């Protein structure tokens, strides 16, 4: 009986860990996409600023 109870408790922990990993994988991908988008936006902004400086020099 003790072994059965220990197995049930262990399986609950395993299922809980699996469910946590499945939920956290999607937001991580979304965070990576958001970070890439922000970086792209920052690069575009820097290029615009640089072009504006070049235009001002002329």
Chimera marker file (.cmm) of the C-alpha trace (Angstrom):
<marker_set name="trace">
<marker id="1" x="0.000" y="0.000" z="0.000" r="1" g="1" b="0" radius="0.5"/>
<marker id="2" x="2.823" y="2.393" z="0.827" r="1" g="1" b="0" radius="0.5"/>
<marker id="3" x="4.463" y="1.742" z="-2.545" r="1" g="1" b="0" radius="0.5"/>
<marker id="4" x="1.196" y="2.426" z="-4.354" r="1" g="1" b="0" radius="0.5"/>
<marker id="5" x="0.709" y="5.678" z="-2.460" r="1" g="1" b="0" radius="0.5"/>
<marker id="6" x="4.309" y="6.718" z="-3.183" r="1" g="1" b="0" radius="0.5"/>
<marker id="7" x="3.830" y="5.951" z="-6.895" r="1" g="1" b="0" radius="0.5"/>
<marker id="8" x="0.627" y="8.008" z="-7.042" r="1" g="1" b="0" radius="0.5"/>
<marker id="9" x="2.270" y="10.981" z="-5.347" r="1" g="1" b="0" radius="0.5"/>
<marker id="10" x="5.308" y="10.749" z="-7.626" r="1" g="1" b="0" radius="0.5"/>
<marker id="11" x="3.093" y="10.633" z="-10.699" r="1" g="1" b="0" radius="0.5"/>
<marker id="12" x="1.232" y="13.747" z="-9.522" r="1" g="1" b="0" radius="0.5"/>
<marker id="13" x="4.520" y="15.616" z="-9.223" r="1" g="1" b="0" radius="0.5"/>
<marker id="14" x="5.568" y="14.421" z="-12.677" r="1" g="1" b="0" radius="0.5"/>
<marker id="15" x="2.286" y="15.511" z="-14.257" r="1" g="1" b="0" radius="0.5"/>
<marker id="16" x="2.532" y="18.879" z="-12.535" r="1" g="1" b="0" radius="0.5"/>
<marker id="17" x="6.072" y="19.422" z="-13.801" r="1" g="1" b="0" radius="0.5"/>
<marker id="18" x="5.050" y="18.431" z="-17.339" r="1" g="1" b="0" radius="0.5"/>
<marker id="19" x="2.074" y="20.809" z="-17.294" r="1" g="1" b="0" radius="0.5"/>
<marker id="20" x="4.266" y="23.662" z="-16.081" r="1" g="1" b="0" radius="0.5"/>
<marker id="21" x="6.813" y="23.048" z="-18.869" r="1" g="1" b="0" radius="0.5"/>
<marker id="22" x="4.107" y="22.945" z="-21.531" r="1" g="1" b="0" radius="0.5"/>
<marker id="23" x="2.640" y="26.271" z="-20.387" r="1" g="1" b="0" radius="0.5"/>
<marker id="24" x="5.987" y="28.056" z="-20.091" r="1" g="1" b="0" radius="0.5"/>
<marker id="25" x="7.233" y="26.991" z="-23.539" r="1" g="1" b="0" radius="0.5"/>
<marker id="26" x="4.708" y="29.092" z="-25.472" r="1" g="1" b="0" radius="0.5"/>
<marker id="27" x="5.269" y="32.394" z="-23.639" r="1" g="1" b="0" radius="0.5"/>
<marker id="28" x="9.007" y="31.955" z="-24.076" r="1" g="1" b="0" radius="0.5"/>
<marker id="29" x="8.520" y="31.752" z="-27.826" r="1" g="1" b="0" radius="0.5"/>
<marker id="30" x="6.279" y="34.808" z="-27.709" r="1" g="1" b="0" radius="0.5"/>
<marker id="31" x="8.875" y="36.658" z="-25.653" r="1" g="1" b="0" radius="0.5"/>
<marker id="32" x="11.543" y="35.801" z="-28.214" r="1" g="1" b="0" radius="0.5"/>
<marker id="33" x="9.341" y="37.112" z="-31.015" r="1" g="1" b="0" radius="0.5"/>
<marker id="34" x="8.612" y="40.298" z="-29.087" r="1" g="1" b="0" radius="0.5"/>
<marker id="35" x="12.297" y="40.801" z="-28.383" r="1" g="1" b="0" radius="0.5"/>
<marker id="36" x="13.198" y="40.317" z="-32.047" r="1" g="1" b="0" radius="0.5"/>
<marker id="37" x="10.470" y="42.762" z="-33.062" r="1" g="1" b="0" radius="0.5"/>
<marker id="38" x="11.700" y="45.353" z="-30.553" r="1" g="1" b="0" radius="0.5"/>
<marker id="39" x="15.264" y="44.927" z="-31.754" r="1" g="1" b="0" radius="0.5"/>
<marker id="40" x="14.202" y="45.349" z="-35.366" r="1" g="1" b="0" radius="0.5"/>
<marker id="41" x="12.260" y="48.476" z="-34.441" r="1" g="1" b="0" radius="0.5"/>
<marker id="42" x="15.241" y="49.891" z="-32.560" r="1" g="1" b="0" radius="0.5"/>
<marker id="43" x="17.513" y="49.221" z="-35.540" r="1" g="1" b="0" radius="0.5"/>
<marker id="44" x="15.117" y="50.979" z="-37.890" r="1" g="1" b="0" radius="0.5"/>
<marker id="45" x="14.911" y="53.934" z="-35.509" r="1" g="1" b="0" radius="0.5"/>
<marker id="46" x="18.720" y="54.141" z="-35.309" r="1" g="1" b="0" radius="0.5"/>
<marker id="47" x="18.993" y="54.038" z="-39.101" r="1" g="1" b="0" radius="0.5"/>
<marker id="48" x="16.433" y="56.836" z="-39.413" r="1" g="1" b="0" radius="0.5"/>
<marker id="49" x="18.326" y="58.945" z="-36.890" r="1" g="1" b="0" radius="0.5"/>
<marker id="50" x="21.590" y="58.331" z="-38.728" r="1" g="1" b="0" radius="0.5"/>
<marker id="51" x="20.023" y="59.260" z="-42.064" r="1" g="1" b="0" radius="0.5"/>
<marker id="52" x="18.673" y="62.438" z="-40.508" r="1" g="1" b="0" radius="0.5"/>
<marker id="53" x="22.183" y="63.368" z="-39.269" r="1" g="1" b="0" radius="0.5"/>
<marker id="54" x="23.616" y="62.754" z="-42.737" r="1" g="1" b="0" radius="0.5"/>
<marker id="55" x="20.892" y="64.923" z="-44.251" r="1" g="1" b="0" radius="0.5"/>
<marker id="56" x="21.590" y="67.699" z="-41.758" r="1" g="1" b="0" radius="0.5"/>
<marker id="57" x="25.317" y="67.688" z="-42.634" r="1" g="1" b="0" radius="0.5"/>
<marker id="58" x="24.542" y="68.357" z="-46.309" r="1" g="1" b="0" radius="0.5"/>
<link id1="1" id2="2" r="1" g="1" b="0" radius="0.2"/>
<link id1="2" id2="3" r="1" g="1" b="0" radius="0.2"/>
<link id1="3" id2="4" r="1" g="1" b="0" radius="0.2"/>
<link id1="4" id2="5" r="1" g="1" b="0" radius="0.2"/>
<link id1="5" id2="6" r="1" g="1" b="0" radius="0.2"/>
<link id1="6" id2="7" r="1" g="1" b="0" radius="0.2"/>
<link id1="7" id2="8" r="1" g="1" b="0" radius="0.2"/>
<link id1="8" id2="9" r="1" g="1" b="0" radius="0.2"/>
<link id1="9" id2="10" r="1" g="1" b="0" radius="0.2"/>
<link id1="10" id2="11" r="1" g="1" b="0" radius="0.2"/>
<link id1="11" id2="12" r="1" g="1" b="0" radius="0.2"/>
<link id1="12" id2="13" r="1" g="1" b="0" radius="0.2"/>
<link id1="13" id2="14" r="1" g="1" b="0" radius="0.2"/>
<link id1="14" id2="15" r="1" g="1" b="0" radius="0.2"/>
<link id1="15" id2="16" r="1" g="1" b="0" radius="0.2"/>
<link id1="16" id2="17" r="1" g="1" b="0" radius="0.2"/>
<link id1="17" id2="18" r="1" g="1" b="0" radius="0.2"/>
<link id1="18" id2="19" r="1" g="1" b="0" radius="0.2"/>
<link id1="19" id2="20" r="1" g="1" b="0" radius="0.2"/>
<link id1="20" id2="21" r="1" g="1" b="0" radius="0.2"/>
<link id1="21" id2="22" r="1" g="1" b="0" radius="0.2"/>
<link id1="22" id2="23" r="1" g="1" b="0" radius="0.2"/>
<link id1="23" id2="24" r="1" g="1" b="0" radius="0.2"/>
<link id1="24" id2="25" r="1" g="1" b="0" radius="0.2"/>
<link id1="25" id2="26" r="1" g="1" b="0" radius="0.2"/>
<link id1="26" id2="27" r="1" g="1" b="0" radius="0.2"/>
<link id1="27" id2="28" r="1" g="1" b="0" radius="0.2"/>
<link id1="28" id2="29" r="1" g="1" b="0" radius="0.2"/>
<link id1="29" id2="30" r="1" g="1" b="0" radius="0.2"/>
<link id1="30" id2="31" r="1" g="1" b="0" radius="0.2"/>
<link id1="31" id2="32" r="1" g="1" b="0" radius="0.2"/>
<link id1="32" id2="33" r="1" g="1" b="0" radius="0.2"/>
<link id1="33" id2="34" r="1" g="1" b="0" radius="0.2"/>
<link id1="34" id2="35" r="1" g="1" b="0" radius="0.2"/>
<link id1="35" id2="36" r="1" g="1" b="0" radius="0.2"/>
<link id1="36" id2="37" r="1" g="1" b="0" radius="0.2"/>
<link id1="37" id2="38" r="1" g="1" b="0" radius="0.2"/>
<link id1="38" id2="39" r="1" g="1" b="0" radius="0.2"/>
<link id1="39" id2="40" r="1" g="1" b="0" radius="0.2"/>
<link id1="40" id2="41" r="1" g="1" b="0" radius="0.2"/>
<link id1="41" id2="42" r="1" g="1" b="0" radius="0.2"/>
<link id1="42" id2="43" r="1" g="1" b="0" radius="0.2"/>
<link id1="43" id2="44" r="1" g="1" b="0" radius="0.2"/>
<link id1="44" id2="45" r="1" g="1" b="0" radius="0.2"/>
<link id1="45" id2="46" r="1" g="1" b="0" radius="0.2"/>
<link id1="46" id2="47" r="1" g="1" b="0" radius="0.2"/>
<link id1="47" id2="48" r="1" g="1" b="0" radius="0.2"/>
<link id1="48" id2="49" r="1" g="1" b="0" radius="0.2"/>
<link id1="49" id2="50" r="1" g="1" b="0" radius="0.2"/>
<link id1="50" id2="51" r="1" g="1" b="0" radius="0.2"/>
<link id1="51" id2="52" r="1" g="1" b="0" radius="0.2"/>
<link id1="52" id2="53" r="1" g="1" b="0" radius="0.2"/>
<link id1="53" id2="54" r="1" g="1" b="0" radius="0.2"/>
<link id1="54" id2="55" r="1" g="1" b="0" radius="0.2"/>
<link id1="55" id2="56" r="1" g="1" b="0" radius="0.2"/>
<link id1="56" id2="57" r="1" g="1" b="0" radius="0.2"/>
<link id1="57" id2="58" r="1" g="1" b="0" radius="0.2"/>
</marker_set>
